[in-house]
């Protein structure tokens, strides 16, 4: 039986939280000869770019030389950043059940309310960006006559599809997911660690990340807190 997706309600301030997960994204293409609509082709290209960006990130982490450079490498870095930022919402699109791990100083009822409010805000934000980036894709279409890949069009198409998928994930998380609630003393300790001096905070958050089995939680907290 496949384990339920785990979502962590991470304290990033005295009374602020962000949702976080490290579940892997399935990049397998879903397009077939019988399913070649314009949107499906864009989503298929989106998944291919995700896979390339993830491989680029792994090469950098291993210290291997980049296989690409210039504008394309910049684009891959942007895609990798989007993977980290929107992973949770992309994954929620296909979930019916998930586990919400919350600080134990927050009641289960409060945790669900906080999570749904975060997802409501995410939905509105990504809906705005779908419109903006779709318009930018249209503005970039004349560049297709130039030789080489139309990088601006690829970039804004990726963003538009990414925000569209995030919008769907946020809606599913709010209204279509049955949440199992798990209280965590480690997440409460993380809230307390935010008040420590910088070096002590990093050390403590690293310890909490290891205790929760999360590889990149410390970097996430430092970025958003």
N, C-alpha and C positions, 0 to 999 in steps of 0.2 A: 504494500500500500504506500502511495506517495505521501510524504509528510506534508502537512499544511504549511503554506507560506507564512513565515514569521515577519511581522512588522513591529518595529520598536518605536515607542513614543518617547523620543529623546528630549530631555530637558536642555534648553539652550538659553535659559535665563531663569529668573526667580519664578515667573509664572508663564513662561513661554515654552512651547514644545514644537518639535518637528518630527515628521514620520520618516523612518529610515529602514532600509532592508539591504541585504547583500545577496539575495537569491539570484542565481544566474539567469540570463535572458537566452531564450531559445532563438537562435538566428536562422533556423532552417527556413528556406524560402517556401512560400505557400502557393505560388502561382503555377498553374497548369495550363495546358493548351486550351482547355475549355473554360478557363477563368483568366482572361487577359484584358479586363477592363482597365481604363486609364488609371483609376485609383489603385487597383490591385498591382499594376506595374510599378506605380510610384512606391507602394509599400514594399514591394519586392526589392526595388533598388535601395530603399531605406534600410532593409535588413542586411543587404550586401555591404553597405557602407558601415553598418554597425560591426559586422564581422571583421572588416578590414581595420577599423579603428581599434577594436579590442586586440587584434594581433599586433598592431603597431604599439599599443600600450605595453603588451607583454614583452616585446622586443626591447623597448626602452628600459623596462624593469630589470631585464637580464643583462643590460649593458651592451646589447648588440647594435651594430650600425643600422641606421635607418635605410629602408629600401627606396624611399622617396624623399623629395626635398621641396623647397620652395612653397608655392601656394598649396599644392596638394597635401604636403605634410601639415601645414597650418590647418587645412580643412579636417584632416584626420584628428588633430588635437581637439578641434572644436566638437567633432562628433563624439570623441571619448569623454569630453566634459559633459555633453548632453546625456550620455549613457549614465554617468554617475548621478546627475541631477534628477533624471526622469525615470530611472529604473523602476522605482516603486509603482508609479502610476501606470507604466506600460504593462507591468506584470499583473496589476489588479484587474485589467480588462477581462482576464479569463478565469478569475477566481470566483467561487461561490462560497467558500469557507476560508478563513485565514485566522491566524493567532495574533492578537494585539498584546504585546508585552509592554506594560506600563509601570511607572514608578509606584512603589507600594504606599506612598503618601498621597496617592490619588485613588479615589474609589473607582470600581469598575464602571459605574454609571457615568461618573465624571469623565473617565477615559474615553468612553464611546462618544460622548458629547464633544469633547475636545477634538477627537480624531475626525468626526464628521464636519466640524467647523473648519478644520484645516483643509479637508478635501473640498468643501464648498468654495473656499477662497482659491484653491488650486484650479478648480473648474472654471471660475470666472476669469482668472488670469490667463489660462491657456486658451480659452475661447477668444479672448482679445487678440492673442498672438497668432492664432490660426488665420484670422482676417488680415492682419498686418502682413504676415509672411506670404500669404497667398497673393496679395496685391503686388508684393515685391517680386514674386516669381513671374507674374505677368509682365512687369516692367523689364525683367531680364531676358525675356524671350527673344527680342531682336538680336541679342548677342550670339544666338545659335549660328548665324551666318559666318562668324569668325572661325578660323581654323583652331583645332584643339578643343578640349572639353570646356563647356560653359560653366566654369566654377561658380560664379555668382548664382546661376540658376540652380545648380546642384545643391549649393549651400542652403538657399532659401526654400527649396523643395524639401530638403531634409528637415529643416526647422518646421515647416508647415505640417508635414506628416507627423513629426514628433509631438508637436503641440496638440494635433488632432487626437493622437493615441492617448496622450496624457489626459486630455479632456474626457475621453471615454472612460479611462481608468478611474479618474476622480469621481465620475458619476456612479460607476459600479461600486466603488468603495463606500460611497454614501448610502446607496439604496439597495444594492444587490448582494452584499457580502454578509454572511453570518459570522460575526466576530466571536472567537473564543478568547476570554480575558485571562491573562497571566500577570500577576503582580511580581515586580522585581526589586529586590533590595539594592542591586547594583545600580539600577537607573536612579534610584533615590540618592545613592552615594555620589553619582555623577553630578546631580544638581548641587550637592554640597561642595564638590570639587571645583565648581566653576568660580567659587570665591577665593580660591587659593592663589598664591603668587604664580607667575607664569611657569617657571620650571617645575614647581611642585604640582601645578595643575596638569601639565603635560604628562608627568610621571604617573599621577593618579589615574588620569583618563586612560592611559595606556594599559594600566593594570585592570581597569574595569572592562576595557575592550577585550582583553585576553580572557577574562572571566566569562564574558558573554559569548565568546567564540566568534567575535567580529574583527576582521582584519583591518578595516578602514574607518572604523567608528571614530577614532581619535582625530583623524584628518577632517572628517565631516564636522565634528564638534568645533574644532578650531576655525573652520571656514564659516560656520553659520552663527556661532555663539557671539 
